[in-house]
Amino acid sequence: MEPCNTPACQSARELFHELEEYYDEHNLYFQTIGSVLEAANLLDVPHRVKLILTQPKNEIMFHLPVQMDDGSWQLFKGYRVQHNNVLGPYKGGIRYHPEVKLDEVKSLALLMTMKCALARLPFGGAKGALKVDPRAISRAELMRVTRRLTAALGSNIGPDYDIPAPDVGTNAQIMAWMADTYINFAESSTKVTARGVVTGKPLEFGGSAGREKATGQGLVFVLEELLPGMGMQVEGATFSLIGYGNVGSWTGRLLQARGSKLMTVMDHTGAIQNPDGIDADALSDYVKQHGGVQGYPAAKAISTEQFYATEVDLFIPAALEQMVDLEHATHMRCKILVEGANAPTTPHAERHLLDKGVTILPAILCNAGGVTVSYFEWKQNRQSETWDESEVDARLRKVMAASAQRALDMGKRLNCSLRLASYAAAIEHLNKVYEMRGVFP
Ligand code: NAD
């Protein structure tokens, strides 16, 4: 096969050669860093900054022995990748999924660096993952696995060093177990602030109002900021969702509350459609009870092909990576692709969609609401304060609107796509901080 000759591939290949790193052009990390470097090349960024961003600072891998309820033992593989901390402590979710791989975690950690920089949060980027199917083990096993994971991470996490949060397959309960385990190991003089080691905790235990819905809420704020300039409104827009977990279901419910209409949904159990609209609140209750959208009575089951081909204004992937590939993109009929999930679009699909005139709103802009309210939670924990939901929402709207404007302005300045513009706005900020701090020693 011909080597890939896009600016992104060329940029990544050059740096990987210099670092004498093995690469595969189909690998998610190679593709993600390729886009980031392509954006960096549109700016006057010193080579050393590109070199630093090309690889994470730390990649931690561990194996956790845990006894199961039946007395048998299982060994769980886990990762924590700390990509960059020039802006502040590492920050990023922990994922529980049976098919996690190191390069996927590296990509997600890199995207966190970019996301925090675009939103001007005082955090760096990290991501963690544990190879486990949380639906396939008991609650007691899930707690033991989580406590063992937290102990294994040890001093690699901390409220001033690296702060995990929920991601795919993890939730507020898992964050509560992580915080409790960490507090048990903490020095008595730091126990008060130790719960700030994780965000996305339950409200009763140091969580923030508005954190659970934050990623969906942030996405809606970005749409409210950007759609009018594209000749559209949230009210009256039709949309599709991939994924009906935290990000998907909150996005669905909040968009519906503003007058948008949910047409189709696909998750790991199947795809459903209703031309008159699907009630996002009723579907959320159904998914909580049944574990997925399949069988929801007020919609008909459709095939994966029909799902992607449904005509909508907004197509919103909010599940796993790379779920919009070239094959799917050729069938898609939407005006705007709104990336709720991280890295949901392959480079080939992206090129095809841009050529078709579809606007792509990138993940580091659209789904930054989660990490932004995580920052608010961390701040409240440090100051022993409790903000109400209206205060959290008002602050979140301000951050999301400013990020959207930053991306738009950079897009105009560089005459490039919003993905490259968002990366460029993030890199310009990182570069300024490197200029001020210098690179040690
Ligand atoms: P979640 O575990 O709550 O939900 C994941 C969803 O993906 C579920 O509805 C599941 O059915 C669906 N899914 C899994 N495999 C699928 C498949 N093969 N086909 C179709 N659907 C499938 O996870 P989440 O927290 O909602 O995260 C979703 C995405 O958003 C991820 O990319 C995550 O990194 C990103 N994200 C999450 C947050 C957050 O605050 N939770 C913040 C920023 C970004």
Boltz pocket constraint, residues with backbone or C-beta under 6 A from the ligand:
constraints:
  - pocket:
      binder: B
      contacts: [[A, 166], [A, 167], [A, 168], [A, 169], [A, 170], [A, 211], [A, 212], [A, 215], [A, 242], [A, 243], [A, 244], [A, 245], [A, 246], [A, 247], [A, 248], [A, 266], [A, 267], [A, 268], [A, 269], [A, 291], [A, 292], [A, 318], [A, 319], [A, 320], [A, 321], [A, 340], [A, 341], [A, 342], [A, 367], [A, 368], [A, 370], [A, 371]]
      max_distance: 6.0
